[in-house]
């Protein structure tokens, strides 16, 4: 069973948003640094009181610059709580508390931790509100977003098809053994699931059934451990984390316990690139998108659909949403799964592992699907109440092809690094030549594979336009708005451009991409002479326009499979695949 709840359905009088603020690109702080610890009067001089608000300084603290910062990535821990059920809110100092909205839920039963991305006030401070009881607060900062981000600087976010990278319980991606007390586990990130040129990775970390409470560190291999990223309880605990990538393209997981070994699960959702372009820019926004306590609880083994696009200025096409998921009122233990609406539900990844009658929260950076929506599944045998709070969103590669005017010109792919594939139908259906290398290994008895090329998409990237005809511009020298019409001056076909060694036909590449991501693609599209678009030019502004073929950047792997079930060396294939014909207009 699966039922849909739109973000605004049934929430009259509950949803209240603050104004969005454009943020920018991400810079990691490695190792992470503690900027608040009420136990030692660091940052905040006293234990948090009931229904009280405190303020702490962020700019200039723990490696955060003293200016040019719009938001920060935080790890939050609450300890010594006296309430049977409380929560914290955080927001930029100098603005109104965005009620409702929470960053962490906790009780007196155990320490609790979560991650959050929070906008910083004009004075460089953040406010924190504790709803009930008293509690100690610890805040670690692991990175910040600049206030002048764009498409030409490192630090943009790139979502990937979520996957389970490590599970020490069954030997997935690591030895099938627990991490010993004080022990470490190195995990390869670079080159996995299409991840490349990464500076940091976003993952959900789960410590399943540890037995007693403890801490887990996640940091750049070769660097310092810094502060813990997960304060796990005696039961299964999960938390989203931004982790810098270190030597050899690896991260290190360290068990902070001195007495017990633990299993660890690592699910990957995306990464922050260190390339000068190719990642989405962050915009902070606080809003409650869903609260089933006012509508209908989510049944056992069922899900909801939450529409993110259209809220808080988020366009129809965007890269990912930063969501805090809170489960409460649950009848049994379980977990959530989050994935792009319209795509198959993942069979392994999970977030927000919860216990019966205990409110928990977990941050996730979720890639949207159909209509800019995400799907959330209740993997438990009882009903749950689900709360979804928005903390911000990422653009798609810094571009917006929604048809509205922007202040930045569209970015084209680096054409010198690409090979244009043929656009004629015969070439599109023909198979590439068989590799000249020989099969390796010995096939098991009675095992046979159908030989042939294989292609697997691994990461859906941004949107780029290949112009057909010249760039067009018009300047408005008046003091009022003027209308202008641009008309296409050429006809031309645009096909797939790619890097890497592809072992299947272009048509096979397109069909695999369509099946994986649920979008309509083509081996070639034609932009035609005479097509036009009308735009409004503000006073003393210039509007420019490109007409051509929009393409999706998709990363995958390709190899040739031999009859003995071994295969040739894998090649990373980056393709720009046509999906629509249209215009891109922007103003300057």
C-alpha positions as CSV (number, residue, x, y, z in Angstrom):
1,X,0.0,0.0,0.0
2,X,1.2,3.5,-0.9
3,X,-0.7,6.7,-0.4
4,X,0.2,10.3,-1.3
5,X,0.2,13.4,0.9
6,X,1.1,16.6,-0.8
7,X,3.2,19.0,1.2
8,X,0.5,21.6,1.6
9,X,-2.5,19.2,2.1
10,X,-4.3,19.5,5.4
11,X,-1.7,21.7,7.0
12,X,-3.5,25.0,7.1
13,X,-2.4,26.9,10.2
14,X,0.6,24.7,10.7
15,X,3.1,25.4,7.9
16,X,5.0,28.6,8.4
17,X,8.2,29.5,6.5
18,X,10.9,32.0,6.9
19,X,12.2,33.9,3.9
20,X,14.7,32.0,1.8
21,X,18.3,33.3,1.6
22,X,20.6,32.5,-1.3
23,X,23.6,30.6,0.0
24,X,26.5,29.1,-2.0
25,X,29.2,26.5,-2.2
26,X,30.4,24.2,0.6
27,X,33.8,24.1,2.3
28,X,34.6,21.4,4.7
29,X,36.3,21.9,8.1
30,X,38.6,19.0,8.7
31,X,38.8,18.0,11.4
32,X,35.4,19.0,12.7
33,X,35.5,21.5,15.6
34,X,33.4,21.9,18.8
35,X,32.0,25.4,19.1
36,X,29.3,24.8,21.9
37,X,29.4,22.7,25.0
38,X,27.2,23.9,27.8
39,X,28.9,21.5,30.2
40,X,32.0,23.6,30.1
41,X,30.3,26.9,29.2
42,X,31.8,26.8,25.7
43,X,29.8,29.0,23.4
44,X,26.7,28.9,25.7
45,X,27.4,29.6,29.3
46,X,24.6,27.6,30.9
47,X,22.5,24.5,30.6
48,X,19.5,25.0,28.3
49,X,16.4,25.8,30.3
50,X,12.8,24.9,29.5
51,X,11.1,27.0,26.9
52,X,14.2,29.1,26.6
53,X,16.3,30.6,23.8
54,X,20.1,30.9,23.8
55,X,22.4,32.4,21.2
56,X,25.9,31.2,20.1
57,X,28.5,32.7,17.9
58,X,29.4,30.8,14.6
59,X,31.4,33.2,12.4
60,X,35.0,33.2,13.4
61,X,34.6,30.0,15.5
62,X,36.1,26.5,14.9
63,X,37.5,27.3,11.5
64,X,34.5,29.2,10.2
65,X,35.6,32.4,8.5
66,X,34.5,35.7,10.1
67,X,32.6,36.8,7.0
68,X,31.3,35.6,3.6
69,X,29.4,32.7,5.2
70,X,25.6,32.1,4.8
71,X,25.0,28.8,6.5
72,X,26.9,26.1,8.4
73,X,26.8,22.3,8.6
74,X,26.5,21.1,12.2
75,X,26.5,17.9,14.3
76,X,24.3,18.4,17.4
77,X,24.3,16.3,20.6
78,X,22.0,16.7,23.5
79,X,22.9,15.1,26.9
80,X,21.6,15.1,30.5
81,X,18.0,15.9,29.4
82,X,15.4,16.0,32.1
83,X,12.3,16.0,29.9
84,X,10.5,12.8,28.8
85,X,10.2,14.3,25.4
86,X,11.6,17.6,24.0
87,X,13.1,19.1,20.9
88,X,15.4,21.9,19.7
89,X,15.0,24.5,17.1
90,X,17.8,26.5,15.4
91,X,17.6,29.6,13.2
92,X,19.6,32.7,12.2
93,X,19.9,35.2,15.0
94,X,17.9,38.4,14.4
95,X,15.0,36.6,12.7
96,X,11.8,35.2,14.1
97,X,11.8,31.6,15.4
98,X,10.4,29.5,12.5
99,X,7.7,27.6,14.5
100,X,7.0,24.8,13.9
101,X,10.3,23.2,12.9
102,X,12.9,21.1,14.8
103,X,16.5,19.9,14.3
104,X,16.6,17.2,17.0
105,X,14.2,15.3,19.3
106,X,15.3,13.8,22.6
107,X,14.3,12.5,26.0
108,X,15.8,11.8,29.4
109,X,16.4,8.1,28.4
110,X,19.7,8.6,26.5
111,X,21.9,11.1,24.7
112,X,20.8,12.0,21.2
113,X,22.5,13.4,18.1
114,X,21.6,14.6,14.7
115,X,23.0,16.8,11.9
116,X,21.6,20.1,10.6
117,X,22.3,22.8,8.0
118,X,21.5,26.2,9.6
119,X,21.5,29.7,8.2
120,X,23.7,32.2,10.1
121,X,22.3,35.6,11.2
122,X,23.8,38.9,10.0
123,X,25.7,39.1,13.3
124,X,27.3,35.7,12.7
125,X,25.1,34.0,15.4
126,X,22.5,31.2,15.6
127,X,19.6,31.0,18.1
128,X,18.6,27.7,19.8
129,X,15.3,27.0,21.5
130,X,14.7,24.1,24.0
131,X,11.0,23.2,24.3
132,X,10.9,21.5,27.7
133,X,13.0,20.3,30.6
134,X,16.7,21.2,30.9
135,X,19.5,19.8,28.7
136,X,23.2,20.1,27.9
137,X,24.0,21.0,24.3
138,X,27.1,20.2,22.2
139,X,27.6,21.6,18.7
140,X,30.3,20.6,16.3
141,X,30.9,22.4,13.0
142,X,32.1,20.4,10.0
143,X,31.7,22.9,7.2
144,X,30.2,26.1,5.9
145,X,28.5,27.5,2.8
146,X,29.8,30.7,1.2
147,X,27.5,33.7,0.7
148,X,28.6,34.2,-2.9
149,X,28.4,30.7,-4.5
150,X,28.1,30.2,-8.2
151,X,28.9,27.8,-11.0
152,X,32.6,28.7,-11.2
153,X,33.8,27.7,-7.8
154,X,34.3,24.4,-6.0
155,X,31.9,23.1,-3.4
156,X,28.7,22.3,-5.3
157,X,26.6,19.3,-4.4
158,X,26.2,16.4,-6.7
159,X,23.5,13.7,-5.8
160,X,24.1,10.1,-6.8
161,X,21.9,7.1,-7.0
162,X,21.8,6.1,-3.4
163,X,23.4,2.8,-2.5
164,X,24.7,0.8,0.5
165,X,28.4,1.2,0.4
166,X,29.4,-0.6,3.6
167,X,27.7,-3.2,5.9
168,X,30.1,-5.0,8.2
169,X,27.4,-7.4,9.2
170,X,27.4,-9.2,5.8
171,X,30.7,-8.0,4.3
172,X,29.3,-5.4,1.9
173,X,32.2,-3.1,0.9
174,X,34.3,-4.1,4.0
175,X,35.4,-7.2,5.9
176,X,32.6,-9.1,7.5
177,X,33.8,-8.2,11.0
178,X,32.9,-5.5,13.6
179,X,35.1,-2.5,14.2
180,X,37.1,-3.3,17.4
181,X,37.2,-0.9,20.4
182,X,39.2,2.1,19.3
183,X,39.6,0.5,15.9
184,X,39.2,2.0,12.4
185,X,37.9,1.1,9.0
186,X,38.9,2.8,5.8
187,X,36.3,3.1,3.1
188,X,36.9,3.9,-0.6
189,X,34.8,6.8,-1.9
190,X,36.5,8.1,-5.0
191,X,35.5,6.1,-8.1
192,X,32.5,4.4,-6.4
193,X,29.0,5.0,-7.8
194,X,30.3,7.6,-10.3
195,X,31.8,9.7,-7.5
196,X,34.8,11.7,-8.8
197,X,36.6,15.0,-7.9
198,X,34.9,14.8,-4.5
199,X,36.0,17.0,-1.6
200,X,33.3,15.6,0.9
201,X,30.7,12.9,0.8
202,X,27.2,13.0,2.3
203,X,26.2,9.6,3.8
204,X,23.8,8.2,6.4
205,X,25.7,6.2,9.1
206,X,23.9,3.5,11.1
207,X,25.3,1.6,14.1
208,X,23.0,-1.5,14.4
209,X,22.2,-3.0,17.9
210,X,25.5,-1.9,19.6
211,X,24.3,-3.1,23.1
212,X,25.7,-0.1,24.9
213,X,26.0,3.6,24.1
214,X,29.1,5.1,22.5
215,X,30.5,7.3,19.7
216,X,31.5,6.9,16.1
217,X,34.0,9.2,14.2
218,X,34.0,9.7,10.5
219,X,36.8,11.8,8.9
220,X,39.3,12.2,6.0
221,X,41.7,9.3,5.8
222,X,45.2,10.5,6.9
223,X,43.7,13.3,8.9
224,X,42.6,13.9,12.5
225,X,39.4,12.3,13.8
226,X,38.1,15.6,15.2
227,X,34.7,15.3,16.9
228,X,32.3,12.3,16.8
229,X,29.6,12.3,14.1
230,X,27.3,9.8,15.8
231,X,26.5,9.4,19.5
232,X,24.8,6.0,19.3
233,X,22.4,4.7,21.8
234,X,22.1,1.1,23.2
235,X,19.7,0.4,20.3
236,X,20.2,0.9,16.5
237,X,21.1,4.5,15.8
238,X,21.4,6.3,12.4
239,X,22.5,9.8,11.5
240,X,23.3,11.8,8.3
241,X,26.8,13.1,8.1
242,X,29.0,15.3,5.8
243,X,32.4,13.6,5.7
244,X,35.6,15.0,4.1
245,X,37.5,12.6,1.8
246,X,41.2,12.2,2.4
247,X,44.2,10.2,1.2
248,X,43.5,7.8,-1.6
249,X,40.0,9.0,-2.0
250,X,39.0,7.4,1.3
251,X,37.2,8.2,4.6
252,X,37.9,6.6,7.9
253,X,35.3,5.3,10.4
254,X,36.5,5.0,14.0
255,X,34.8,3.2,16.9
256,X,35.0,5.6,19.9
257,X,34.1,2.9,22.4
258,X,36.9,1.4,24.5
259,X,35.0,-1.6,25.5
260,X,32.8,-3.0,22.7
261,X,33.1,-3.8,19.0
262,X,30.4,-2.4,16.7
263,X,29.0,-3.0,13.2
264,X,28.6,0.0,10.9
265,X,26.4,0.6,7.8
266,X,27.2,3.4,5.4
267,X,24.6,4.6,2.8
268,X,25.8,7.1,0.1
269,X,23.5,9.9,-1.2
270,X,25.8,12.4,-2.8
271,X,29.0,14.4,-2.6
272,X,30.4,18.0,-2.7
273,X,32.7,18.4,-5.7
274,X,36.1,20.1,-5.6
275,X,35.9,20.8,-9.3
276,X,35.3,24.4,-10.3
277,X,31.8,23.5,-11.7
278,X,29.4,20.7,-11.9
279,X,27.6,20.9,-8.5
280,X,24.5,22.5,-7.2
281,X,24.4,25.7,-5.2
282,X,22.7,25.7,-1.8
283,X,19.9,27.9,-0.7
284,X,18.7,27.9,2.9
285,X,15.0,27.7,3.7
286,X,13.1,26.6,6.8
287,X,9.6,25.2,6.4
288,X,7.4,22.3,7.7
289,X,6.4,20.4,4.6
290,X,4.5,17.6,6.3
291,X,3.0,16.7,9.8
292,X,0.8,13.6,9.7
293,X,-0.3,14.3,13.3
294,X,-2.8,16.7,11.7
295,X,-3.9,14.3,8.9
296,X,-3.4,10.5,8.8
297,X,-0.6,8.4,10.4
298,X,1.6,6.4,8.0
299,X,0.4,2.8,8.0
300,X,2.8,-0.1,8.5
301,X,4.8,-1.0,5.4
302,X,3.4,2.0,3.5
303,X,4.7,5.3,2.3
304,X,3.9,9.0,1.6
305,X,4.9,11.3,-1.2
306,X,6.0,14.8,-0.2
307,X,6.2,17.5,-2.9
308,X,9.1,19.8,-2.3
309,X,9.1,21.9,-5.5
310,X,6.9,24.9,-5.4
311,X,7.5,25.6,-1.7
312,X,9.7,28.5,-0.6
313,X,10.7,29.5,-4.1
314,X,12.0,26.0,-5.0
315,X,11.8,25.5,-8.8
316,X,10.3,22.5,-10.5
317,X,13.8,21.4,-11.4
318,X,16.2,21.2,-8.5
319,X,19.1,19.0,-7.4
320,X,18.3,17.9,-3.9
321,X,16.4,18.9,-0.7
322,X,17.8,19.0,2.8
323,X,15.1,17.4,5.0
324,X,14.9,16.7,8.7
325,X,12.7,13.6,9.2
326,X,11.1,13.0,12.6
327,X,9.2,9.9,13.6
328,X,7.0,9.9,16.6
329,X,4.1,7.9,18.1
330,X,5.4,4.8,16.4
331,X,4.0,1.5,17.6
332,X,7.1,-0.7,16.8
333,X,10.7,-0.3,15.9
334,X,11.7,0.2,12.2
335,X,13.3,2.7,9.8
336,X,12.5,4.9,6.9
337,X,13.5,4.7,3.2
338,X,13.7,7.9,1.1
339,X,14.0,8.1,-2.7
340,X,13.0,10.1,-5.8
341,X,9.3,9.7,-6.5
342,X,8.7,7.7,-9.7
343,X,11.8,5.6,-9.3
344,X,12.0,2.1,-7.8
345,X,12.2,2.1,-4.0
346,X,15.8,1.2,-2.9
347,X,16.1,-2.3,-1.3
348,X,18.9,-1.5,1.1
349,X,19.4,2.1,2.1
350,X,17.7,3.5,5.2
351,X,17.4,6.6,7.4
352,X,16.0,7.4,10.9
353,X,16.1,4.0,12.6
354,X,13.5,4.3,15.4
355,X,12.2,2.5,18.4
356,X,8.7,2.1,19.7
357,X,7.3,5.1,21.6
358,X,10.5,7.2,21.2
359,X,10.7,10.2,18.9
360,X,13.8,10.3,16.7
361,X,15.1,12.6,13.9
362,X,17.6,12.1,11.1
363,X,18.8,14.5,8.4
364,X,18.8,13.4,4.7
365,X,19.8,15.2,1.5
366,X,17.1,13.7,-0.8
367,X,17.2,13.7,-4.6
368,X,13.7,14.6,-6.0
369,X,11.8,12.7,-8.6
370,X,8.5,13.3,-10.5
371,X,7.0,16.7,-9.9
372,X,9.9,17.6,-7.6
373,X,8.7,15.1,-4.9
374,X,10.3,12.6,-2.6
375,X,8.9,9.3,-1.4
376,X,9.2,8.1,2.2
377,X,8.5,4.5,3.3
378,X,7.6,3.3,6.8
379,X,9.5,0.0,7.1
380,X,7.9,-1.2,10.3
381,X,5.0,-3.3,11.4
382,X,3.1,-0.4,13.0
383,X,1.9,3.0,12.2
384,X,4.0,6.1,12.6
385,X,3.6,9.9,12.7
386,X,6.0,11.6,10.3
387,X,7.2,15.2,10.3
388,X,9.2,16.6,7.4
389,X,11.1,19.9,7.9
390,X,12.9,21.6,5.1
391,X,16.3,23.2,5.8
392,X,17.3,24.1,2.3
393,X,17.8,22.9,-1.3
394,X,20.4,22.6,-4.0
395,X,20.1,23.7,-7.6
396,X,21.0,21.4,-10.5
397,X,24.6,22.2,-11.4
398,X,23.9,25.9,-10.6
399,X,21.6,26.1,-13.6
400,X,17.9,26.5,-14.0
401,X,16.2,25.5,-17.2
402,X,12.7,26.2,-16.0
403,X,12.2,28.9,-18.7
404,X,12.3,31.9,-16.2
405,X,14.9,34.6,-16.4
406,X,18.0,34.1,-14.2
407,X,21.0,36.3,-13.5
408,X,23.6,33.8,-14.7
409,X,24.2,32.5,-18.2
410,X,23.8,28.7,-18.7
411,X,26.9,26.5,-18.3
412,X,27.9,24.3,-21.2
413,X,29.8,21.0,-20.7
414,X,33.6,21.2,-21.3
415,X,33.3,20.4,-25.0
416,X,37.0,19.8,-25.6
417,X,36.8,16.8,-23.3
418,X,33.8,15.3,-25.1
419,X,33.4,13.1,-28.2
420,X,30.3,13.8,-30.3
421,X,28.6,10.5,-31.1
422,X,27.0,10.1,-34.6
423,X,23.4,11.3,-34.9
424,X,22.3,9.1,-37.9
425,X,20.0,6.2,-36.9
426,X,22.2,3.5,-38.3
427,X,25.2,4.5,-36.2
428,X,23.0,4.9,-33.1
429,X,21.9,1.2,-33.3
430,X,25.2,-0.3,-34.3
431,X,27.2,-2.1,-31.6
432,X,30.8,-1.0,-30.8
433,X,33.6,-3.3,-31.7
434,X,34.4,-6.2,-29.4
435,X,37.4,-5.5,-27.1
436,X,40.8,-6.9,-28.2
437,X,41.7,-8.1,-24.7
438,X,41.2,-11.7,-23.7
439,X,38.9,-13.2,-21.0
440,X,40.5,-13.5,-17.6
441,X,39.8,-16.1,-14.9
442,X,38.1,-19.5,-15.1
443,X,34.3,-19.8,-15.1
444,X,32.7,-22.1,-12.5
445,X,31.3,-25.4,-13.8
446,X,28.0,-25.1,-15.7
447,X,28.1,-21.3,-15.6
448,X,27.7,-19.4,-18.9
449,X,27.1,-15.7,-19.6
450,X,25.7,-14.2,-22.8
451,X,28.6,-12.2,-24.2
452,X,28.1,-8.6,-25.1
453,X,28.5,-5.0,-24.0
454,X,27.2,-3.8,-20.7
455,X,26.3,-0.3,-19.6
456,X,25.1,0.7,-16.1
457,X,24.1,4.3,-15.2
458,X,25.3,5.3,-11.7
459,X,24.7,9.0,-11.3
460,X,22.2,11.5,-12.7
461,X,23.8,14.9,-13.0
462,X,22.8,18.3,-14.3
463,X,21.1,19.9,-17.4
464,X,23.1,21.6,-20.1
465,X,22.1,23.3,-23.3
466,X,23.9,22.9,-26.7
467,X,23.1,25.9,-28.7
468,X,22.0,25.7,-32.3
469,X,22.6,29.1,-34.0
470,X,24.1,32.3,-32.5
471,X,23.6,33.8,-29.1
472,X,21.0,36.6,-29.1
473,X,20.8,39.6,-26.8
474,X,18.6,42.7,-26.5
475,X,19.2,45.8,-24.2
476,X,16.4,47.8,-22.6
477,X,17.5,51.5,-22.4
478,X,14.1,52.7,-21.1
479,X,12.9,53.2,-17.5
480,X,10.1,50.6,-17.8
481,X,9.8,47.0,-18.7
482,X,9.9,46.0,-22.4
483,X,9.0,42.8,-24.2
484,X,11.3,41.2,-26.7
485,X,11.0,38.1,-29.0
486,X,13.9,35.9,-29.9
487,X,13.6,33.7,-33.0
488,X,15.8,30.7,-33.9
489,X,18.1,31.4,-36.7
490,X,19.3,27.9,-37.6
491,X,18.2,24.3,-37.7
492,X,20.5,21.6,-36.4
493,X,20.6,18.1,-34.9
494,X,22.3,17.5,-31.5
495,X,23.3,14.1,-30.4
496,X,25.0,12.4,-27.4
497,X,28.4,13.6,-26.4
498,X,30.5,11.4,-24.1
499,X,33.8,10.5,-22.6
500,X,35.1,7.0,-21.9
501,X,34.8,3.7,-23.7
502,X,31.2,2.7,-24.4
503,X,30.6,-1.0,-25.1
504,X,27.0,-0.8,-26.2
505,X,25.0,1.1,-28.8
506,X,23.8,4.6,-28.3
507,X,20.2,3.4,-28.3
508,X,21.1,0.9,-25.6
509,X,22.7,3.6,-23.5
510,X,19.6,5.7,-23.8
511,X,17.2,2.9,-22.9
512,X,19.2,2.0,-19.8
513,X,19.3,5.6,-18.7
514,X,15.5,6.0,-19.2
515,X,14.8,2.8,-17.3
516,X,17.0,3.8,-14.4
517,X,15.9,7.4,-14.0
518,X,12.3,7.4,-15.4
519,X,12.9,10.3,-17.8
520,X,12.5,10.6,-21.6
521,X,15.8,10.8,-23.5
522,X,16.9,10.5,-27.1
523,X,20.0,9.6,-29.1
524,X,19.5,12.8,-31.1
525,X,17.1,15.8,-31.2
526,X,16.7,18.5,-33.8
527,X,16.2,22.2,-33.0
528,X,14.4,24.0,-35.9
529,X,14.6,27.3,-37.6
530,X,11.8,29.8,-36.7
531,X,11.1,28.7,-33.1
532,X,10.6,31.7,-30.9
533,X,10.4,32.8,-27.3
534,X,9.2,36.1,-25.7
535,X,10.8,37.6,-22.6
536,X,10.4,40.7,-20.5
537,X,13.5,43.0,-20.2
538,X,13.6,45.1,-17.0
539,X,14.8,48.7,-17.3
540,X,18.4,49.1,-18.2
541,X,19.0,45.4,-18.3
542,X,20.1,43.0,-21.1
543,X,18.3,39.8,-21.8
544,X,20.2,37.1,-23.7
545,X,18.9,33.8,-25.1
546,X,20.2,30.5,-26.4
547,X,18.1,28.1,-28.4
548,X,19.1,24.5,-28.8
549,X,19.0,21.0,-27.3
550,X,19.0,20.4,-23.5
551,X,20.9,17.4,-22.4
552,X,21.3,15.5,-19.1
553,X,24.7,14.7,-17.7
554,X,24.7,11.0,-16.7
555,X,27.7,9.1,-15.3
556,X,27.9,5.3,-15.8
557,X,30.2,2.3,-16.2
558,X,30.6,0.1,-19.3
559,X,32.5,-3.1,-20.0
560,X,32.3,-6.2,-22.3
561,X,31.0,-9.4,-20.7
562,X,32.6,-12.6,-21.9
563,X,30.9,-16.1,-22.0
564,X,32.9,-17.3,-19.0
565,X,31.3,-14.4,-17.0
566,X,34.5,-12.4,-16.7
567,X,34.6,-9.0,-18.2
568,X,36.9,-6.4,-19.8
569,X,38.3,-3.5,-17.8
570,X,35.5,-1.1,-16.8
571,X,35.4,2.4,-18.2
572,X,33.7,5.4,-16.6
573,X,31.4,6.9,-19.2
574,X,30.1,10.4,-18.8
575,X,27.4,11.2,-21.4
576,X,25.4,14.3,-22.2
577,X,22.1,12.8,-23.5
578,X,19.4,14.9,-25.3
579,X,16.0,15.2,-23.6
580,X,14.3,18.3,-24.9
581,X,14.5,21.2,-27.4
582,X,14.0,24.7,-26.0
583,X,15.3,28.1,-25.0
584,X,17.4,29.4,-22.1
585,X,17.1,33.1,-21.3
586,X,18.9,35.2,-18.7
587,X,19.4,38.8,-17.8
588,X,22.5,40.8,-17.0
